[in-house]
Amino acid sequence: MIRIEGTITTGSAHAECVASALAPDNLSGMETAAAGDDAVVTGIRGEHLRSVTASVDDYLMNLAIAEEVCSYLLEKAGRA
């Protein structure tokens, strides 16, 4: 059996907010956290390429939405 592992690091002006928004959607082979004030880091691992690819695809869509929502909310709160 093969093991697939990787890390996705994304720059973000709202890293804590974005990481907090993404974490509840993590599957069993994923961990998401803010790395300082300006990056979100997600580790992903699995044994089936198709499932890892689908998980990364879902994650990237969720990441884009989390960025937009956090930017909007923090702007409205005057913290952007």
Contacts in CASP RR format, 6 or more apart in sequence:
PFRMAT RR
TARGET T0000
AUTHOR 0000-0000-0000
METHOD contacts of the structure
MODEL  1
MIRIEGTITTGSAHAECVASALAPDNLSGMETAAAGDDAVVTGIRGEHLR
SVTASVDDYLMNLAIAEEVCSYLLEKAGRA
1 47 0 8 1.000
2 47 0 8 1.000
2 49 0 8 1.000
3 45 0 8 1.000
3 46 0 8 1.000
3 47 0 8 1.000
4 45 0 8 1.000
4 46 0 8 1.000
4 47 0 8 1.000
4 48 0 8 1.000
4 49 0 8 1.000
4 52 0 8 1.000
5 43 0 8 1.000
5 44 0 8 1.000
5 45 0 8 1.000
5 46 0 8 1.000
6 43 0 8 1.000
6 44 0 8 1.000
6 45 0 8 1.000
7 41 0 8 1.000
7 42 0 8 1.000
7 43 0 8 1.000
7 44 0 8 1.000
8 41 0 8 1.000
8 42 0 8 1.000
8 43 0 8 1.000
8 44 0 8 1.000
8 56 0 8 1.000
8 59 0 8 1.000
8 60 0 8 1.000
9 35 0 8 1.000
9 39 0 8 1.000
9 40 0 8 1.000
9 41 0 8 1.000
10 39 0 8 1.000
10 40 0 8 1.000
10 41 0 8 1.000
10 63 0 8 1.000
11 38 0 8 1.000
11 39 0 8 1.000
11 40 0 8 1.000
12 18 0 8 1.000
12 34 0 8 1.000
12 38 0 8 1.000
12 39 0 8 1.000
12 40 0 8 1.000
12 67 0 8 1.000
12 70 0 8 1.000
13 38 0 8 1.000
13 71 0 8 1.000
13 80 0 8 1.000
14 67 0 8 1.000
14 70 0 8 1.000
14 71 0 8 1.000
14 74 0 8 1.000
14 80 0 8 1.000
15 34 0 8 1.000
15 35 0 8 1.000
15 36 0 8 1.000
15 37 0 8 1.000
15 38 0 8 1.000
15 39 0 8 1.000
15 40 0 8 1.000
16 34 0 8 1.000
16 37 0 8 1.000
17 66 0 8 1.000
17 70 0 8 1.000
17 73 0 8 1.000
17 74 0 8 1.000
18 34 0 8 1.000
18 40 0 8 1.000
18 63 0 8 1.000
18 66 0 8 1.000
18 67 0 8 1.000
18 70 0 8 1.000
19 32 0 8 1.000
19 33 0 8 1.000
19 34 0 8 1.000
19 40 0 8 1.000
20 34 0 8 1.000
21 62 0 8 1.000
21 66 0 8 1.000
21 69 0 8 1.000
21 70 0 8 1.000
22 32 0 8 1.000
22 40 0 8 1.000
22 42 0 8 1.000
22 59 0 8 1.000
22 62 0 8 1.000
22 63 0 8 1.000
22 66 0 8 1.000
23 32 0 8 1.000
23 33 0 8 1.000
25 58 0 8 1.000
25 59 0 8 1.000
25 62 0 8 1.000
26 32 0 8 1.000
26 42 0 8 1.000
27 55 0 8 1.000
29 43 0 8 1.000
29 44 0 8 1.000
29 45 0 8 1.000
29 46 0 8 1.000
30 42 0 8 1.000
30 43 0 8 1.000
30 44 0 8 1.000
30 45 0 8 1.000
30 55 0 8 1.000
30 59 0 8 1.000
31 42 0 8 1.000
31 43 0 8 1.000
32 40 0 8 1.000
32 41 0 8 1.000
32 42 0 8 1.000
32 43 0 8 1.000
33 40 0 8 1.000
33 41 0 8 1.000
33 42 0 8 1.000
34 40 0 8 1.000
34 41 0 8 1.000
35 41 0 8 1.000
40 63 0 8 1.000
42 59 0 8 1.000
44 52 0 8 1.000
44 55 0 8 1.000
44 56 0 8 1.000
44 59 0 8 1.000
45 52 0 8 1.000
46 52 0 8 1.000
71 80 0 8 1.000
74 80 0 8 1.000
END
